[in-house]
Amino acid sequence: MKTLRSNFLQHLRAISRSQLPETFLNVIAITHSLGVCYLWIDSLCIIQDDEGNADWKQESARMADYYHYSLLTTAEMWTSFSS
């Protein structure tokens, strides 16, 4: 799930919970249980196919502040087990 130029305006209006992957729903639940009103998910908050990366350049310049002032930072991890 990510924000693209083609769905940007729709995402500004609303994103249906049914569209979100389980990982996002889990972090939303954690955020809500902590009483936090705002949540930053890079793939939703930065336009992923922005021509020339203008949105990414603008937002990446603010990343230090986003992380510095965050109450909690999470990361999704994939683990591969081999037998």
A tleap script that builds the chain and sets N, CA, C and O, in Angstrom:
source leaprc.protein.ff14SB
mol = sequence {
  NMET LYS THR LEU ARG SER ASN PHE LEU GLN
  HIE LEU ARG ALA ILE SER ARG SER GLN LEU
  PRO GLU THR PHE LEU ASN VAL ILE ALA ILE
  THR HIE SER LEU GLY VAL CYS TYR LEU TRP
  ILE ASP SER LEU CYS ILE ILE GLN ASP ASP
  GLU GLY ASN ALA ASP TRP LYS GLN GLU SER
  ALA ARG MET ALA ASP TYR TYR HIE TYR SER
  LEU LEU THR THR ALA GLU MET TRP THR SER
  PHE SER CSER
}
set mol.1.N position { 0.853 -1.169 0.000 }
set mol.1.CA position { 0.000 0.000 0.000 }
set mol.1.C position { 0.896 1.228 0.000 }
set mol.1.O position { 1.751 1.386 0.872 }
set mol.2.N position { 0.696 2.088 -0.975 }
set mol.2.CA position { 1.501 3.301 -1.041 }
set mol.2.C position { 0.742 4.401 -1.757 }
set mol.2.O position { -0.203 4.155 -2.507 }
set mol.3.N position { 1.181 5.610 -1.504 }
set mol.3.CA position { 0.594 6.773 -2.158 }
set mol.3.C position { 1.339 7.028 -3.462 }
set mol.3.O position { 2.565 7.129 -3.501 }
set mol.4.N position { 0.556 7.127 -4.520 }
set mol.4.CA position { 1.085 7.409 -5.855 }
set mol.4.C position { 0.400 8.673 -6.374 }
set mol.4.O position { -0.581 9.142 -5.797 }
set mol.5.N position { 0.925 9.209 -7.456 }
set mol.5.CA position { 0.263 10.385 -8.046 }
set mol.5.C position { -1.185 10.056 -8.403 }
set mol.5.O position { -2.066 10.907 -8.286 }
set mol.6.N position { -1.426 8.833 -8.833 }
set mol.6.CA position { -2.772 8.443 -9.278 }
set mol.6.C position { -3.780 8.324 -8.134 }
set mol.6.O position { -4.982 8.433 -8.377 }
set mol.7.N position { -3.332 8.103 -6.897 }
set mol.7.CA position { -4.277 7.978 -5.783 }
set mol.7.C position { -4.078 9.040 -4.696 }
set mol.7.O position { -4.692 8.967 -3.631 }
set mol.8.N position { -3.228 10.014 -4.966 }
set mol.8.CA position { -2.905 11.045 -3.988 }
set mol.8.C position { -4.145 11.784 -3.468 }
set mol.8.O position { -4.333 11.903 -2.257 }
set mol.9.N position { -4.982 12.273 -4.370 }
set mol.9.CA position { -6.166 13.029 -3.941 }
set mol.9.C position { -7.122 12.150 -3.144 }
set mol.9.O position { -7.710 12.607 -2.163 }
set mol.10.N position { -7.281 10.897 -3.553 }
set mol.10.CA position { -8.128 9.967 -2.797 }
set mol.10.C position { -7.555 9.753 -1.406 }
set mol.10.O position { -8.307 9.738 -0.431 }
set mol.11.N position { -6.250 9.590 -1.291 }
set mol.11.CA position { -5.612 9.386 0.011 }
set mol.11.C position { -5.742 10.614 0.910 }
set mol.11.O position { -5.793 10.484 2.133 }
set mol.12.N position { -5.794 11.790 0.320 }
set mol.12.CA position { -6.023 12.999 1.125 }
set mol.12.C position { -7.413 12.976 1.753 }
set mol.12.O position { -7.604 13.445 2.875 }
set mol.13.N position { -8.377 12.428 1.023 }
set mol.13.CA position { -9.749 12.355 1.534 }
set mol.13.C position { -9.885 11.253 2.580 }
set mol.13.O position { -10.388 11.493 3.678 }
set mol.14.N position { -9.444 10.062 2.243 }
set mol.14.CA position { -9.574 8.930 3.163 }
set mol.14.C position { -8.870 7.717 2.579 }
set mol.14.O position { -8.722 7.577 1.365 }
set mol.15.N position { -8.438 6.844 3.486 }
set mol.15.CA position { -7.918 5.539 3.101 }
set mol.15.C position { -8.717 4.522 3.902 }
set mol.15.O position { -8.735 4.565 5.132 }
set mol.16.N position { -9.363 3.629 3.214 }
set mol.16.CA position { -10.188 2.626 3.863 }
set mol.16.C position { -9.317 1.629 4.621 }
set mol.16.O position { -8.291 1.175 4.116 }
set mol.17.N position { -9.738 1.297 5.835 }
set mol.17.CA position { -9.008 0.288 6.621 }
set mol.17.C position { -8.914 -1.028 5.871 }
set mol.17.O position { -7.931 -1.756 6.009 }
set mol.18.N position { -9.930 -1.335 5.079 }
set mol.18.CA position { -9.928 -2.609 4.358 }
set mol.18.C position { -8.814 -2.673 3.307 }
set mol.18.O position { -8.450 -3.762 2.863 }
set mol.19.N position { -8.279 -1.536 2.911 }
set mol.19.CA position { -7.191 -1.490 1.937 }
set mol.19.C position { -5.824 -1.668 2.588 }
set mol.19.O position { -4.849 -1.963 1.897 }
set mol.20.N position { -5.739 -1.496 3.894 }
set mol.20.CA position { -4.448 -1.473 4.573 }
set mol.20.C position { -3.948 -2.873 4.902 }
set mol.20.O position { -4.728 -3.749 5.277 }
set mol.21.N position { -2.649 -3.075 4.760 }
set mol.21.CA position { -2.085 -4.367 5.151 }
set mol.21.C position { -2.105 -4.534 6.672 }
set mol.21.O position { -2.214 -3.555 7.411 }
set mol.22.N position { -2.000 -5.762 7.121 }
set mol.22.CA position { -2.062 -6.070 8.551 }
set mol.22.C position { -1.002 -5.304 9.350 }
set mol.22.O position { -1.263 -4.866 10.470 }
set mol.23.N position { 0.174 -5.145 8.780 }
set mol.23.CA position { 1.240 -4.413 9.471 }
set mol.23.C position { 0.799 -2.995 9.801 }
set mol.23.O position { 1.029 -2.519 10.913 }
set mol.24.N position { 0.168 -2.317 8.849 }
set mol.24.CA position { -0.300 -0.954 9.078 }
set mol.24.C position { -1.408 -0.944 10.127 }
set mol.24.O position { -1.436 -0.076 10.999 }
set mol.25.N position { -2.317 -1.907 10.041 }
set mol.25.CA position { -3.401 -1.975 11.021 }
set mol.25.C position { -2.850 -2.192 12.429 }
set mol.25.O position { -3.375 -1.634 13.393 }
set mol.26.N position { -1.801 -2.996 12.553 }
set mol.26.CA position { -1.183 -3.218 13.863 }
set mol.26.C position { -0.579 -1.939 14.428 }
set mol.26.O position { -0.766 -1.628 15.604 }
set mol.27.N position { 0.132 -1.209 13.606 }
set mol.27.CA position { 0.755 0.020 14.110 }
set mol.27.C position { -0.304 1.091 14.395 }
set mol.27.O position { -0.116 1.914 15.291 }
set mol.28.N position { -1.392 1.092 13.661 }
set mol.28.CA position { -2.501 2.003 13.953 }
set mol.28.C position { -3.094 1.661 15.315 }
set mol.28.O position { -3.391 2.554 16.107 }
set mol.29.N position { -3.266 0.379 15.585 }
set mol.29.CA position { -3.810 -0.050 16.880 }
set mol.29.C position { -2.876 0.350 18.022 }
set mol.29.O position { -3.336 0.823 19.062 }
set mol.30.N position { -1.579 0.165 17.838 }
set mol.30.CA position { -0.608 0.561 18.862 }
set mol.30.C position { -0.664 2.066 19.092 }
set mol.30.O position { -0.707 2.528 20.232 }
set mol.31.N position { -0.661 2.821 18.010 }
set mol.31.CA position { -0.715 4.281 18.102 }
set mol.31.C position { -1.967 4.724 18.842 }
set mol.31.O position { -1.906 5.571 19.733 }
set mol.32.N position { -3.100 4.146 18.469 }
set mol.32.CA position { -4.374 4.487 19.100 }
set mol.32.C position { -4.358 4.136 20.585 }
set mol.32.O position { -4.838 4.915 21.409 }
set mol.33.N position { -3.813 2.977 20.935 }
set mol.33.CA position { -3.788 2.563 22.344 }
set mol.33.C position { -2.907 3.469 23.197 }
set mol.33.O position { -3.109 3.578 24.406 }
set mol.34.N position { -1.934 4.114 22.571 }
set mol.34.CA position { -1.071 5.056 23.285 }
set mol.34.C position { -1.685 6.453 23.367 }
set mol.34.O position { -1.137 7.335 24.029 }
set mol.35.N position { -2.814 6.652 22.700 }
set mol.35.CA position { -3.469 7.955 22.702 }
set mol.35.C position { -2.803 8.964 21.782 }
set mol.35.O position { -2.984 10.171 21.939 }
set mol.36.N position { -2.040 8.473 20.831 }
set mol.36.CA position { -1.340 9.346 19.888 }
set mol.36.C position { -2.263 9.648 18.712 }
set mol.36.O position { -2.903 8.752 18.163 }
set mol.37.N position { -2.321 10.917 18.336 }
set mol.37.CA position { -3.249 11.346 17.279 }
set mol.37.C position { -2.661 11.282 15.871 }
set mol.37.O position { -3.404 11.306 14.890 }
set mol.38.N position { -1.340 11.202 15.763 }
set mol.38.CA position { -0.713 11.270 14.449 }
set mol.38.C position { 0.191 10.073 14.231 }
set mol.38.O position { 0.829 9.575 15.158 }
set mol.39.N position { 0.231 9.623 12.989 }
set mol.39.CA position { 1.053 8.482 12.612 }
set mol.39.C position { 1.675 8.773 11.256 }
set mol.39.O position { 0.989 9.183 10.319 }
set mol.40.N position { 2.981 8.557 11.161 }
set mol.40.CA position { 3.698 8.739 9.901 }
set mol.40.C position { 4.074 7.374 9.362 }
set mol.40.O position { 4.796 6.618 10.012 }
set mol.41.N position { 3.586 7.060 8.174 }
set mol.41.CA position { 3.994 5.857 7.453 }
set mol.41.C position { 4.565 6.341 6.128 }
set mol.41.O position { 3.842 6.867 5.282 }
set mol.42.N position { 5.880 6.156 5.959 }
set mol.42.CA position { 6.569 6.710 4.790 }
set mol.42.C position { 5.853 6.425 3.479 }
set mol.42.O position { 5.659 7.333 2.671 }
set mol.43.N position { 5.463 5.185 3.261 }
set mol.43.CA position { 4.879 4.816 1.966 }
set mol.43.C position { 3.522 5.467 1.716 }
set mol.43.O position { 3.066 5.538 0.575 }
set mol.44.N position { 2.875 5.943 2.780 }
set mol.44.CA position { 1.605 6.657 2.614 }
set mol.44.C position { 1.794 8.165 2.627 }
set mol.44.O position { 1.029 8.893 1.995 }
set mol.45.N position { 2.800 8.635 3.338 }
set mol.45.CA position { 2.978 10.077 3.531 }
set mol.45.C position { 3.872 10.731 2.482 }
set mol.45.O position { 3.889 11.956 2.361 }
set mol.46.N position { 4.599 9.941 1.736 }
set mol.46.CA position { 5.457 10.460 0.669 }
set mol.46.C position { 4.989 9.844 -0.644 }
set mol.46.O position { 4.848 8.626 -0.747 }
set mol.47.N position { 4.753 10.677 -1.638 }
set mol.47.CA position { 4.314 10.190 -2.948 }
set mol.47.C position { 5.444 9.355 -3.542 }
set mol.47.O position { 6.538 9.864 -3.785 }
set mol.48.N position { 5.177 8.078 -3.773 }
set mol.48.CA position { 6.224 7.122 -4.135 }
set mol.48.C position { 6.676 7.192 -5.588 }
set mol.48.O position { 7.802 6.802 -5.899 }
set mol.49.N position { 5.831 7.677 -6.474 }
set mol.49.CA position { 6.227 7.764 -7.883 }
set mol.49.C position { 6.281 9.212 -8.359 }
set mol.49.O position { 5.993 9.507 -9.518 }
set mol.50.N position { 6.648 10.101 -7.458 }
set mol.50.CA position { 6.722 11.527 -7.767 }
set mol.50.C position { 7.863 11.783 -8.753 }
set mol.50.O position { 9.019 11.464 -8.477 }
set mol.51.N position { 7.526 12.357 -9.891 }
set mol.51.CA position { 8.519 12.613 -10.918 }
set mol.51.C position { 9.591 13.565 -10.396 }
set mol.51.O position { 9.279 14.643 -9.891 }
set mol.52.N position { 10.820 13.174 -10.516 }
set mol.52.CA position { 11.923 13.997 -10.030 }
set mol.52.C position { 12.098 13.925 -8.526 }
set mol.52.O position { 12.950 14.612 -7.962 }
set mol.53.N position { 11.290 13.090 -7.870 }
set mol.53.CA position { 11.374 12.900 -6.416 }
set mol.53.C position { 11.202 14.187 -5.612 }
set mol.53.O position { 11.759 14.311 -4.521 }
set mol.54.N position { 10.446 15.135 -6.132 }
set mol.54.CA position { 10.261 16.424 -5.440 }
set mol.54.C position { 9.651 16.233 -4.053 }
set mol.54.O position { 10.104 16.846 -3.087 }
set mol.55.N position { 8.628 15.388 -3.952 }
set mol.55.CA position { 7.988 15.176 -2.649 }
set mol.55.C position { 8.959 14.494 -1.684 }
set mol.55.O position { 9.045 14.871 -0.516 }
set mol.56.N position { 9.693 13.487 -2.180 }
set mol.56.CA position { 10.667 12.800 -1.332 }
set mol.56.C position { 11.749 13.766 -0.858 }
set mol.56.O position { 12.128 13.735 0.313 }
set mol.57.N position { 12.250 14.616 -1.742 }
set mol.57.CA position { 13.289 15.582 -1.359 }
set mol.57.C position { 12.772 16.522 -0.274 }
set mol.57.O position { 13.483 16.817 0.687 }
set mol.58.N position { 11.544 16.987 -0.426 }
set mol.58.CA position { 10.947 17.891 0.568 }
set mol.58.C position { 10.776 17.178 1.904 }
set mol.58.O position { 11.152 17.717 2.945 }
set mol.59.N position { 10.221 15.987 1.884 }
set mol.59.CA position { 9.957 15.261 3.125 }
set mol.59.C position { 11.230 14.712 3.759 }
set mol.59.O position { 11.343 14.698 4.985 }
set mol.60.N position { 12.178 14.264 2.963 }
set mol.60.CA position { 13.419 13.722 3.539 }
set mol.60.C position { 14.196 14.806 4.271 }
set mol.60.O position { 14.930 14.510 5.214 }
set mol.61.N position { 14.046 16.045 3.854 }
set mol.61.CA position { 14.701 17.151 4.555 }
set mol.61.C position { 14.129 17.328 5.963 }
set mol.61.O position { 14.778 17.912 6.831 }
set mol.62.N position { 12.927 16.829 6.183 }
set mol.62.CA position { 12.268 16.939 7.488 }
set mol.62.C position { 12.380 15.662 8.329 }
set mol.62.O position { 11.949 15.646 9.481 }
set mol.63.N position { 12.948 14.605 7.771 }
set mol.63.CA position { 12.986 13.310 8.456 }
set mol.63.C position { 13.637 13.378 9.832 }
set mol.63.O position { 13.150 12.749 10.772 }
set mol.64.N position { 14.712 14.118 9.966 }
set mol.64.CA position { 15.379 14.208 11.276 }
set mol.64.C position { 14.398 14.707 12.326 }
set mol.64.O position { 14.387 14.204 13.449 }
set mol.65.N position { 13.574 15.690 11.976 }
set mol.65.CA position { 12.564 16.201 12.917 }
set mol.65.C position { 11.488 15.154 13.188 }
set mol.65.O position { 11.072 14.968 14.332 }
set mol.66.N position { 11.040 14.472 12.140 }
set mol.66.CA position { 10.004 13.457 12.333 }
set mol.66.C position { 10.466 12.403 13.330 }
set mol.66.O position { 9.724 12.034 14.240 }
set mol.67.N position { 11.680 11.925 13.160 }
set mol.67.CA position { 12.186 10.885 14.052 }
set mol.67.C position { 12.581 11.444 15.425 }
set mol.67.O position { 12.370 10.790 16.447 }
set mol.68.N position { 13.142 12.632 15.447 }
set mol.68.CA position { 13.555 13.243 16.715 }
set mol.68.C position { 12.366 13.458 17.651 }
set mol.68.O position { 12.459 13.210 18.853 }
set mol.69.N position { 11.259 13.916 17.093 }
set mol.69.CA position { 10.089 14.237 17.908 }
set mol.69.C position { 9.089 13.083 18.020 }
set mol.69.O position { 8.021 13.245 18.610 }
set mol.70.N position { 9.424 11.943 17.469 }
set mol.70.CA position { 8.473 10.832 17.533 }
set mol.70.C position { 8.444 10.231 18.932 }
set mol.70.O position { 9.463 10.164 19.619 }
set mol.71.N position { 7.280 9.804 19.332 }
set mol.71.CA position { 7.115 9.110 20.604 }
set mol.71.C position { 7.622 7.678 20.479 }
set mol.71.O position { 8.201 7.119 21.411 }
set mol.72.N position { 7.388 7.100 19.304 }
set mol.72.CA position { 7.721 5.700 19.074 }
set mol.72.C position { 8.035 5.523 17.595 }
set mol.72.O position { 7.335 6.059 16.735 }
set mol.73.N position { 9.081 4.778 17.307 }
set mol.73.CA position { 9.429 4.464 15.933 }
set mol.73.C position { 9.393 2.953 15.783 }
set mol.73.O position { 9.988 2.228 16.581 }
set mol.74.N position { 8.694 2.480 14.760 }
set mol.74.CA position { 8.616 1.047 14.504 }
set mol.74.C position { 9.194 0.752 13.124 }
set mol.74.O position { 9.308 1.643 12.281 }
set mol.75.N position { 9.547 -0.476 12.912 }
set mol.75.CA position { 10.027 -0.909 11.604 }
set mol.75.C position { 9.510 -2.316 11.359 }
set mol.75.O position { 9.457 -3.141 12.270 }
set mol.76.N position { 9.139 -2.572 10.141 }
set mol.76.CA position { 8.702 -3.908 9.769 }
set mol.76.C position { 9.930 -4.735 9.426 }
set mol.76.O position { 10.849 -4.259 8.760 }
set mol.77.N position { 9.933 -5.962 9.883 }
set mol.77.CA position { 11.062 -6.850 9.603 }
set mol.77.C position { 10.563 -8.139 8.976 }
set mol.77.O position { 9.495 -8.643 9.323 }
set mol.78.N position { 11.332 -8.653 8.068 }
set mol.78.CA position { 11.064 -9.957 7.484 }
set mol.78.C position { 12.166 -10.882 7.928 }
set mol.78.O position { 13.345 -10.528 7.905 }
set mol.79.N position { 11.782 -12.044 8.324 }
set mol.79.CA position { 12.748 -13.040 8.740 }
set mol.79.C position { 12.558 -14.273 7.875 }
set mol.79.O position { 11.441 -14.757 7.693 }
set mol.80.N position { 13.637 -14.761 7.358 }
set mol.80.CA position { 13.577 -15.965 6.557 }
set mol.80.C position { 14.229 -17.100 7.322 }
set mol.80.O position { 15.389 -17.011 7.724 }
set mol.81.N position { 13.480 -18.156 7.514 }
set mol.81.CA position { 14.010 -19.321 8.209 }
set mol.81.C position { 14.235 -20.423 7.189 }
set mol.81.O position { 13.376 -20.687 6.348 }
set mol.82.N position { 15.377 -21.054 7.267 }
set mol.82.CA position { 15.605 -22.202 6.383 }
set mol.82.C position { 15.808 -23.442 7.247 }
set mol.82.O position { 16.315 -23.359 8.365 }
set mol.83.N position { 15.416 -24.560 6.726 }
set mol.83.CA position { 15.542 -25.799 7.501 }
set mol.83.C position { 16.812 -26.530 7.188 }
set mol.83.O position { 17.069 -27.592 7.756 }
savepdb mol mol.pdb
quit
